[in-house]
Amino acid sequence: MKIIKLDAIDSTNSYLKKLLNKESLDDLTVVVSKHQTQGKGRNGKVWVNKHSLNLAFSIYKRFSNFDIDKKFMLNVISSISVSETLKKYNLCDLTVKWPNDIMAGNKKISGILIENNIIGNRIKYSVIGIGININQSEFKNLPNATSIFIETGKLNSVERLTNELQKTLEKNFDKFKTNEDELLNIYNSLLYGKNEISNFLTNNTSKLQGEIIKVTKNGKITIKELNQQFSKYADSEIKLII
């Protein structure tokens, strides 16, 4: 497994995608950078990365026959891998806020951005970007953000965490070949707010209250509403409010 280390870049995802247009890369090639000037989050949001304090990580995953209908499993694999890696750092109450934010308590410690290259109804390859807050001590204007250092009071090696995350991703991609349902069950066991009454905002700005039950294989969240009705929503249709 190859790791490309950079000092500064606009975005590790963008760098890796440009590299793929120029040359053939080994499966599970990783790009990491000490600093990102234009780190990307989901839905066009910016991922803030302080120089050398946090992990800016992108991994290339090649597929031979990956049906686009299973694309949410990439979120499952990535979220579980980050959670399993972070558990080694004595963090309490690690959960996955659907679809793929990693939470420590009620604060976000990691985010994931997945970009797929699709031909027909198959995913040819994915570039999975992962940001993890490691040694940053404060987040101005980001009250819902945290880091390993804030949670534990300990500084940690970014390089060590990089290697652990790469190995864990490889393990879970291997597991996906034979234990797809097991991975989804693990993901559901990690759901933030599961079996609790939570507040949501739909894409037409209506407010909704309900209990998170599970997430399906195609990525829809199942909510038991206050009227006891069960409803399913895609992540483009509803947002969990913290």
N, C-alpha and C positions, 0 to 999 in steps of 0.2 A: 504494500500500500504506500502510495506516494503522498507526501505532504509538501506543498509549495508555500514557503513562508515569505511574506511581504512586510515591509515596514509601514507603508501607507498606500491606500487605494481608495477609489471612490466607493466601490461596493465589491465584496468578494463574489457575490452572485454574478454581477456584471462581468467581472474579470474572468471568471470561469467559463461563462458562456462565450465570451470573445475568444478565449483560448480554444474552445471546442470547434470554433469556426476555422481555426488555423491548423490544428493538428489532432491526431488521435490520442486519446488519453486512456490510461488504465482505469478499469472499473474501481470505484471508491477512491479516486484521487481527491485530495482535500486541498483547499486554499484557505490559509489563515492570514490575517493581517493585524499588526499591532494597532492600526488606526484606520477607521473608515470615515471618509468625508461626506459620503452620501449613502450611508447604510439604509437599506430598505426594509420596511415592515409590511404587514398585510394591508390591503386596501389603500396603498399609496402613502402610508405613514412612514415617518423617518425613524430609524433606530439609532439612538444616541450611543456612541462608543468612545469613551475616553482613552487616550493613548496608553497602550500597554497594560491597562487595568482590567479589561474585559476580553471575552472571546468573540471574535468575528470570524465565523467558520462557514465554509460552503463545501459540500461534498457532491461529487458526480456519481450518479447511479445509473448504469446501463441496463436495459431490459431486452429480452428476446421476444417475449410474448406477454405483455402486460396490458390487460383490457382496461380501457378508460373508465369503465363502470366501477372499477375497483380503486380509483385514484385516491379516495379518502383514506385507504389503508396506508398511504404514504404519510399522512398526518399521524395515523395511529403508531406506525413504526418509529417515526421521528420523535413524537411526544414521549413514548415509553422509553426510548433510548436516552433522551435528555433526563427524564425523571430517574431512571436507574443509575445514571452517571452521578447525578447530584446527591443521591441517597448516600453515596460514599463520603460525603462531606458533612455529615451530621446535621443535616437540615431537617427541621420538623415540619410536619403538615404540608408535604409536597403534593400538589394536585394538578390536574390539567383542566384549564378553563377552555371549554369547547369554543373553537375547534382545536387550537394548538398553542395556547399560551400556558407556560408553566408557572405555577404560583407557589410561593412560600407563604403560608398563611393567607392573608388577603392581599398580598402584594406580588407583582409580576417580577420574576427573576430571569425569565428566558422567553424569547419569541422565535417563531419559525416561519419562514417564507419558502414555499415550494413552487418552482417554475418548471413546467413540463414541456417537452418537445413531443408533439403529437402528430402521428401520421395515420390517417383514417380513424379507426376506433382503437388504436393501440398507442401506448406511450413508449416512445423510442428510448428516451432517457429523461432523467429528472436532475435538476440542480436544486439541492436542498440547503437553504441558508439558515443558520442557527446563530442567534446571539445570546450569550450568557453573561450576566453581570457577576463578575468574580470579586475584584478587589476595590471597586469604587466605594467611597465612604459616604457620598451624598448624591442626591438627584434633585437639583433645583428645578422647581416647576413641574416635577413628576412625583406627586405624593403617593402614587400607587406602585412605585418601583422600589426594588430592593436588590441586594447582592449577597453573595456568600459571606463577604466580610461583615456586612451590617448584621446578618442573622447569627453569625457564629463568633465574630470578633477575631477571626483568624485570616491571615493572608495566605493565598494558595498559588501554586504554580499554574500559569495559564497553559504551558506546554504539556504538563502532566494531564490536565483535564482534556486537552485536545486529543492526546493519544487514547485516553480512556473512552472518550466519546466516539472516536472513529471505530474502535474495536467493538463497542456496544452496538453501534449501528450495523456493522458487518454481521454480528451475531443475530440480531433481530431480522435482518433481511434474509438470512439463512432460515430462520425459524418460520418466516412468512411462507416459504415454499411448502411446508407441511402442516403448520399450525396456525392458520389464518384466524380461526375462531378463537383460539386461546389468546392471541394478541388483542383481538377486539374485546374479549372479556377483561383482560388486564387494563386496557384503556378505560373501560366503563367503571372498573373498580377505583380508578384514579380521578373520576370526574369531580370537578369543583362544584359544590352546591348540590350534590346528588342527594335525593330524598329530603331536600329542604325546600321550603317555599322561597322562591327567588323572584326578582323583578326583571322584566324584559321590555324591550322597545321594539315594535315591529317596524318594517320598512315604510309603513304608512303613518309612522309616528304614534301609533296607538300603544298604550301601556297594557301590559299583561302580567298577571301573577300566576305562578304555578310551580309544581314540583318536578324537578328534573328526574326522569326515570332512567333513560339510557340514550345512547347514540347508536344508530343503525349502521350497517356495513357501508351504506352509500352516503354516510355523513350527516343524516338528518337527526336532529335532537327530538326525543319524545318527551313531551311535557304533559303532566296531569294538571289540568286547569282547575280553578277553584270550584267550578260547576261539575267536577268529576269527569269531564270530557278529556280524552286523550288526543293530543294533536302532535303532528310532526312538522318540523320546520327545517329548511336549509339555512346555512349560515348567512346567505344573502337576504333572508327574509326576516331575521330576528337577531337581536343583540342582548346578551346578558349584561345587566347593569349591576356594578358593584357598589 
